[in-house]
Structure formats: C-alpha cells, structure tokens
Amino acid sequence: MLFSKQDLSTNELIVLSSEMRKREKSLVFAYLMLLMGHLGIHRLYLKRTVSGILQLVLFIVMFISYILFLVLIGMDDSFTYDTNLYIPGLIFGFIALISFIGLTIWVIVDACLLPGIVRSWNHQLEQTLIAQIVALRPVGEPGHPPGTERFLN
C-alpha cells in the first residue's frame, strides 16, 4: 500500500522533514559538481555509480590520449620529429578529440536532465521514508499496514 504525506501525523511529518533534510540531494550542489562535469562527480553524487564511473574512465582515457598525442607529435620546435611516432600520435589525438566531444555532449545533456534526476531521487527517498515511518506505527493505530505485526515483535 502506498502512503502519502497526508496520511502522516504531525509528529511523523516532523520526523519525515528532519530525515529529508539530512538525506535529500541538492540541485544547486549537483550543478556545482557538474562544473567538473567531465569527471562524472555529479553522477556519483546522485548515486548513478555506473555512469559516473564510466564518465570518469572516459575522462582518464581522454587525458592520457591527449598527453600521448602531445608527447608523440611534439609540443614545440625543440623536439625532433620522429616520423615513426607521427601516426600513433595522430591516433591518440583522434581518440582524445572523440572522447572530449562525447563527454561534452554528455555533460550538456546532463545539465538538462539534472533537475528531473534530483527530483526523482528526492521523491523516491520521501516514499521510502514514509513507508518506514508507517511501518513503525504501533499495532492497532489507524493506518498501520496490515501484516506487519510479525516485524514489530
């Protein structure tokens, strides 16, 4: 059975509000983390672990590819060019460019999706807390979920 805030007493609403303040995700904080978006920290904050780690790995691949591109192609005129390293350098440069473009698009899309993700997270948290609060009601109290007596003994 699904309960809502209207089914809670005043004391239960106070408990719900207190727990929500402790655990809810902040949209402002998520956007601040998005400023470091290529690292995927905002996704890790929102418990989107797989995609957050994927963004972090993609960033590391991009960064290493870019460094290898600079080393293999040569950063300035003081390096002597080795033609055997030119093609691998271009390949690493291409990998870095594609990774950068992909991550940039992903971050732009995340900027648009972030309010919905935060809202969804906070709504699920609220529903979970309401269910826990209702399950802790004394047996016989109105609104006590049937069949939970065995969990309270």
C-alpha positions in Angstrom: 0.0 0.0 0.0 1.3 3.4 -0.9 1.1 6.2 1.7 1.4 10.0 1.2 2.3 12.9 3.5 -1.5 13.4 4.1 -1.5 10.0 5.9 1.1 11.1 8.5 0.5 12.7 11.8 2.2 16.0 12.8 5.0 14.2 14.7 5.5 11.9 11.8 5.7 14.8 9.4 8.4 16.4 11.7 10.4 13.2 11.6 9.9 13.0 7.8 11.1 16.6 7.3 14.1 16.1 9.5 15.2 12.9 7.7 14.6 14.5 4.3 16.8 17.5 5.2 19.6 15.1 6.2 19.4 12.8 3.1 17.9 14.7 0.2 20.0 15.7 -2.8 20.5 19.4 -3.6 20.0 20.6 -7.2 22.4 23.5 -6.6 25.1 21.2 -5.3 24.6 18.9 -8.2 25.0 21.8 -10.7 28.2 22.9 -8.9 29.5 19.4 -9.3 28.5 19.5 -12.9 31.0 22.3 -13.4 33.6 19.5 -13.1 31.3 17.5 -15.4 33.8 15.6 -17.4 34.9 13.8 -14.2 31.3 12.4 -13.6 31.3 13.6 -9.9 27.7 14.9 -10.2 26.6 11.4 -11.3 28.4 9.8 -8.4 26.7 12.3 -6.0 23.3 11.3 -7.4 24.1 7.6 -6.9 24.3 6.9 -10.6 27.5 5.0 -9.9 27.9 3.1 -13.2 27.5 6.1 -15.4 29.6 8.2 -13.1 32.5 5.7 -13.2 32.1 5.5 -17.0 32.4 9.2 -17.3 35.5 9.2 -15.1 37.1 6.4 -17.1 36.3 8.2 -20.3 37.9 11.3 -18.9 41.0 9.4 -17.9 41.2 7.9 -21.4 40.8 11.3 -23.0 43.5 12.9 -20.7 46.1 10.1 -21.3 45.4 10.1 -25.0 45.9 13.9 -25.1 49.2 13.6 -23.2 50.4 10.8 -25.5 49.4 12.9 -28.5 51.5 15.8 -27.3 54.4 13.7 -26.5 54.4 11.7 -29.8 53.7 14.6 -32.1 55.9 17.0 -30.2 54.8 20.0 -28.2 57.2 22.6 -29.6 60.0 23.1 -32.1 62.7 21.9 -29.6 61.7 18.3 -30.1 63.0 16.4 -33.1 60.2 14.8 -35.0 60.2 11.0 -35.4 58.1 10.0 -38.4 57.5 6.6 -36.8 55.7 8.2 -33.9 53.6 10.6 -36.0 50.8 8.2 -37.0 50.4 6.8 -33.4 50.4 10.4 -32.2 47.6 11.3 -34.5 45.6 8.2 -33.4 45.9 9.2 -29.8 44.9 12.8 -30.8 41.8 11.4 -32.5 40.9 9.3 -29.5 41.3 12.4 -27.3 39.2 14.5 -29.6 36.4 11.9 -29.9 36.4 11.4 -26.1 36.2 15.1 -25.5 33.3 15.6 -27.9 31.4 12.7 -26.4 31.9 13.8 -22.8 31.0 17.4 -23.7 27.7 16.3 -25.3 27.0 14.0 -22.3 27.6 16.9 -19.8 25.3 19.2 -21.8 22.6 16.5 -21.8 23.1 16.0 -18.0 22.7 19.8 -17.5 19.2 19.4 -18.9 18.4 16.2 -17.1 19.7 17.1 -13.7 16.5 18.7 -12.3 14.5 15.6 -13.1 17.1 13.3 -11.7 17.3 15.2 -8.4 13.5 15.4 -8.2 13.2 11.7 -8.8 15.8 10.8 -6.2 14.1 13.0 -3.6 10.7 11.6 -4.4 11.9 8.0 -4.0 13.6 8.9 -0.8 10.4 10.5 0.5 8.3 7.5 -0.4 10.8 5.2 1.3 10.9 7.3 4.5 7.1 7.5 4.6 6.8 3.7 4.3 9.4 3.2 7.1 7.5 5.7 9.3 4.2 4.0 8.7 5.7 0.6 9.4 6.9 1.8 12.8 3.4 2.8 14.0 2.2 0.8 16.9 -0.1 -2.1 16.1 -3.7 -1.1 16.2 -3.1 2.5 15.3 -5.1 3.7 12.3 -3.1 3.4 9.1 -0.9 0.7 10.4 -0.1 -1.5 7.5 -1.7 -4.9 7.8 0.5 -8.0 8.1 3.5 -6.1 9.6 2.7 -7.2 13.2 5.3 -10.0 13.0 8.1 -7.5 12.2 7.4 -5.4 15.3 7.6 -8.2 17.9 
